[in-house]
Every structure is written in structure tokens, then in C-alpha cells.
Amino acid sequence: MSEFLVVAGMSGAGRSTSAATLEDLGWFVIDNLPSALVPKVAELVGAPGSETERVALVIGRGGGEQHEDVLPVLDSLARARHRVRVLFLDAPDDVLIRRFEDTRRRHPRAARGVEQSITDERRLLEVLRARADVIIDTGELNSNQLRARIRELFGSEDGASPMQTSVVSFGYKHGIPLDVDLVFDCRFLPNPYWDEGLRNLSGLDAPVRDYVLSQPDTQVFLEKVVDLLLMLVPAFGREGKSYLTVALGCTGGRHRSVVLAEELRCRLAGNSVSTSVFHRDIDR
């Protein structure tokens, strides 16, 4: 079964970086293909002898794509039994404005200034955003972190699993991730930061891991979260959800949340739930 990934989103939110990363991962990337030609591409991909199985369609760069034409094409691909997913890249307006100012690039829709162009584009993309299987908020991500997130979500060639589960660690001082489904606050646990021997380490280091996991409340918390997710993952899968992203937050995103994210991945894997981990703030 061929797989199509539509890469869409706000100008300045990271489509170029995402497209380049997908290409590195082996996806056949097509930029700004008119919607009317997508069925022809699907026909060629599905032809006997074709070695192309994963196609990424990047839309909206240059501001020329009519986004209302995309949705019927996606429906036709799904009816033809292709696997179809939509990735939407977003960022807060102030971040997008700053990126355009820093790079001195012209917004593709810059008829009335960058700020108004962003407002217009966001309105036009509302329907496509609502259709997205995955939304990545790149406001707090640098290019390397975005590439890592794309590799985590789309690097596997095994498309058999109907549900992909991701765990994100973060620090509340840097803001709550906006592109997650569930958020758990682990600031109730003792903070290794206040131990001078642990302060400069991270949750990937054994002394911090041992400290966090030795707390009685940690074990109770993990058991309850695992139980909840083992109920939710198949339930969401039955409803057609393709991705579930769980966020664990501590104060700075370097100690407690990192340990818990890694441990949660191990425990879910032990229950046959394949899970990836992304540590958003570990290097801050």
C-alpha cells in the first residue's frame, strides 16, 4: 500500500526543513504539485514495478496552492486504499513575524504587510489544519529539533501500525507544548536540581535517573499513567486516530520529565506499545 504525506502549514513554520528531512529519510518529495496532478502521481506510484512507496506532497510554498482543492484529492486517495496523512506545521504569529524579519524574506502573501498576510493565511488554512493527523508547533523548536521530530514521526518505513505513540518531555518555564494530546505535570516530585551533585546532569544520566525513580510517588505515578495509556491507545486507534502524543513536564525540562519519559517508553514497549521519545528542553 502506497503512503502519501501532505506537508502543509504556515509560511515560516518549517516546511522547507521538513521537506529536506523527509527526502533524507527516503521519501519521494514533490513540491507545489497542482492538486489536479496528484491522482496521476498516485497512478504512477501504484503501477507494477514502481519502487516508490512513500510520497510527500509539500503544498502552499510560494502561496500558489488553492487549499480548498486539496481535501477532495485526499479523499480520493483514501478511497483508492492509499494511506494518507496530513502534517501541519504551525507557530505563533509573533514567532512567524520575527522569523520573516530576521531573514528579511518576503511573505508569499505579502500584499498588506507580514502581520496581515499571516492573519489571512491562517484563515485560509483553518480547514486543512482541522484535517491534520499531526500538528507540530515549531515556535519553540530550532531547525535541528524540528528535524529530529520529523525523523521520530516519519522515519520508519513500517506503516503497518495504525497508531504511533510519542512521549515529549518539556519544561514549564519554556512553555507547554501546543501540539500534544495529553499533558502530565510531574513537578510534584522532588527536584534533582537542588542537589548540587545532580544539577549539571540530565535525566539521561544514571545518578539522576536513580534519584527520580527511587521516589515512592514516582512508581505510583508511572503505574497510573501506564494503565491510562494502555486503555487510551487502543480506544483512540478504534476511532481512527493515527498519533497520540503525551507530554511530561517538570520545571526546566532537564531532569524529572526526561527520566519519566524514558521510563514510560520502556514500560509501554513492555506492553507492546511502540513509543518514541523527544526531549524538547533537555539542552536549555
C-alpha positions in Angstrom: 0.0 0.0 0.0 1.4 3.4 -1.0 1.7 6.1 1.5 1.1 9.8 0.9 2.0 12.5 3.4 0.8 16.0 2.7 3.1 18.7 4.3 1.2 21.9 4.8 1.3 24.8 7.3 2.1 28.4 7.9 4.8 30.1 5.9 7.8 30.3 8.0 6.9 27.4 10.2 9.4 24.9 8.8 8.0 23.3 5.6 11.4 23.6 3.8 13.3 21.9 6.7 10.6 19.2 7.0 10.7 18.5 3.2 14.5 18.2 3.3 14.4 15.9 6.2 11.7 13.7 4.6 13.9 13.5 1.5 16.8 12.3 3.6 14.6 9.6 5.1 13.8 8.2 1.7 10.5 9.9 0.9 9.9 11.0 -2.7 9.2 14.7 -2.1 7.2 16.7 -4.6 7.0 20.5 -4.0 3.9 22.6 -5.0 2.3 19.9 -7.3 -1.1 21.1 -8.5 -3.9 19.2 -6.9 -5.2 18.0 -10.3 -2.0 16.1 -10.9 -1.9 14.2 -7.6 -4.1 11.3 -9.0 -1.7 10.9 -11.9 1.2 10.6 -9.4 -0.8 8.0 -7.4 -1.4 6.1 -10.6 2.4 6.0 -11.4 3.3 5.1 -7.8 0.8 2.2 -7.8 1.9 0.9 -11.2 3.5 -2.6 -11.4 7.3 -2.3 -11.0 7.2 1.0 -9.2 9.7 1.2 -6.4 8.2 4.4 -4.8 6.1 3.7 -1.8 6.2 6.9 0.2 5.4 10.2 -1.3 5.5 13.6 0.5 3.5 16.4 -1.2 4.6 19.8 0.1 1.8 22.3 -0.6 1.5 26.1 -0.1 5.1 27.2 -0.7 5.0 30.3 -2.8 1.4 30.9 -1.8 0.0 29.5 -5.0 -1.9 26.4 -3.9 -5.6 26.6 -3.5 -6.0 24.7 -0.3 -9.7 24.1 -0.8 -8.8 21.9 -3.8 -6.6 19.6 -1.6 -9.2 17.9 0.6 -11.2 16.2 -2.2 -7.9 14.9 -3.6 -7.0 13.4 -0.2 -10.4 11.8 0.0 -9.9 10.2 -3.5 -6.5 8.8 -2.5 -8.0 7.3 0.7 -10.8 5.7 -1.4 -8.1 4.2 -3.6 -6.8 2.5 -0.5 -3.6 4.6 -0.2 -2.5 5.5 3.3 -3.0 9.3 3.5 -1.7 11.6 6.3 -1.5 15.3 6.8 1.3 17.1 8.6 0.6 20.7 9.5 3.4 23.0 10.7 2.4 25.9 12.8 3.9 28.6 15.1 2.6 31.6 17.0 2.1 34.8 14.9 4.8 36.7 16.8 7.3 33.9 16.1 6.4 33.9 12.4 6.7 37.7 12.2 10.2 37.6 13.9 11.4 34.8 11.5 10.4 36.9 8.5 12.1 40.0 9.9 15.2 38.1 10.8 15.6 36.5 7.4 14.3 39.6 5.5 12.2 37.2 3.4 9.0 38.4 1.8 5.9 36.6 2.9 4.3 34.7 -0.1 1.1 36.6 0.5 2.7 39.9 1.5 0.2 42.2 -0.1 -0.7 44.1 3.1 2.4 43.6 5.2 3.7 40.5 7.1 1.3 40.6 10.0 -1.9 40.9 7.9 -0.6 38.3 5.5 -0.1 35.8 8.3 -3.7 36.5 9.5 -5.0 35.9 6.0 -3.0 32.7 5.6 -4.1 31.3 8.9 -7.8 31.9 8.0 -7.3 30.2 4.6 -5.6 27.1 6.3 -8.2 26.6 9.0 -10.0 23.7 7.2 -6.7 21.9 6.3 -5.4 22.3 9.8 -8.6 20.7 11.2 -7.9 17.8 8.9 -4.3 17.3 10.0 -3.2 14.0 11.6 -0.2 15.6 13.1 0.3 19.3 14.1 3.8 20.4 15.0 4.2 23.7 16.8 7.7 24.9 15.8 7.6 28.1 17.9 10.0 26.6 20.5 11.9 24.4 18.1 15.2 25.1 16.3 15.9 23.5 12.9 17.8 20.6 14.5 14.9 19.9 16.9 12.4 20.0 14.1 14.4 17.6 12.0 14.6 15.2 15.0 10.8 15.5 15.4 10.2 14.7 11.7 12.6 11.7 11.9 10.8 10.4 15.0 7.4 10.6 13.4 8.1 9.6 9.8 11.4 7.8 9.8 10.1 4.3 10.0 9.2 2.5 6.8 6.9 0.2 8.6 3.4 1.7 8.1 1.6 -1.3 9.5 0.9 0.2 12.9 -2.4 2.2 12.9 -1.3 4.3 15.9 2.1 6.0 16.7 2.7 7.0 20.3 5.2 9.7 21.2 6.3 11.0 24.6 7.6 14.5 24.9 9.5 15.9 27.9 9.4 19.6 28.4 10.0 22.4 31.0 7.1 24.6 32.1 9.4 27.6 32.3 9.8 27.3 28.5 6.0 26.9 27.8 3.6 23.9 27.4 3.8 22.2 24.0 0.7 23.1 22.0 0.9 20.1 19.7 0.3 17.3 22.2 -2.8 15.4 23.2 -2.2 14.7 26.9 -0.1 16.7 29.5 1.1 15.4 32.8 2.7 17.6 35.4 5.5 15.9 37.3 6.6 18.9 39.4 5.2 17.2 42.5 8.3 15.0 42.6 11.5 16.1 44.4 13.7 18.2 42.1 17.2 16.8 41.5 18.2 20.4 40.6 18.5 21.2 44.2 21.2 18.5 44.7 24.4 20.1 43.6 25.8 16.8 42.6 22.9 16.3 40.1 22.3 19.9 39.0 24.5 19.8 35.9 23.5 16.4 34.8 20.3 15.5 32.9 17.7 12.8 33.1 19.7 10.7 30.7 22.4 10.3 33.4 22.2 7.3 35.7 22.5 9.3 39.0 19.5 11.5 38.1 17.5 8.5 36.8 18.2 6.6 40.1 17.2 9.6 42.2 13.9 10.2 40.4 12.9 6.5 40.2 13.7 5.9 43.8 10.9 8.3 44.9 7.8 6.3 46.0 5.5 8.7 44.3 7.3 8.1 41.0 6.3 4.5 40.9 2.7 5.2 41.7 2.5 7.9 39.1 4.1 5.8 36.4 1.8 2.8 37.1 -1.3 5.0 36.8 -0.2 6.7 33.6 0.7 3.4 32.0 -2.7 2.0 33.0 -4.4 5.0 31.5 -2.4 4.8 28.2 -3.0 1.1 27.8 -6.7 1.9 27.8 -6.5 5.0 25.6 -4.2 3.8 22.9 -6.4 1.1 21.5 -9.5 3.2 22.1 -8.1 6.1 20.1 -7.0 3.6 17.4 -10.5 2.3 17.0 -11.7 5.8 16.4 -9.2 6.2 13.6 -6.6 8.4 15.4 -3.1 7.9 13.9 -1.0 9.6 16.5 -1.0 10.1 20.3 1.5 12.5 21.8 1.9 12.5 25.6 3.8 15.3 27.3 5.5 15.1 30.7 6.6 18.4 32.2 8.9 19.5 35.0 10.3 22.9 35.8 13.2 23.1 33.4 12.7 20.0 31.2 16.1 18.5 32.0 15.7 16.2 34.9 12.4 14.7 36.2 10.4 14.8 32.9 13.3 13.3 31.0 13.6 10.4 33.4 9.9 9.8 33.3 9.6 10.0 29.5 12.3 7.4 29.1 10.8 5.1 31.7 7.3 5.5 30.2 8.7 4.5 26.8 10.2 1.3 28.3 7.1 0.3 30.2 4.8 0.9 27.2 7.3 -1.1 25.0 6.9 -3.9 27.5 3.2 -3.9 26.8 3.7 -4.0 23.0 3.1 -0.2 22.5 5.8 1.1 20.3 6.8 4.6 21.6 9.2 7.3 20.6 10.7 10.0 22.8 11.6 13.6 22.2 13.2 15.7 24.9 12.4 19.3 23.9 14.2 21.3 26.5 17.0 19.0 27.7 19.8 21.2 26.2 18.4 24.5 27.5 
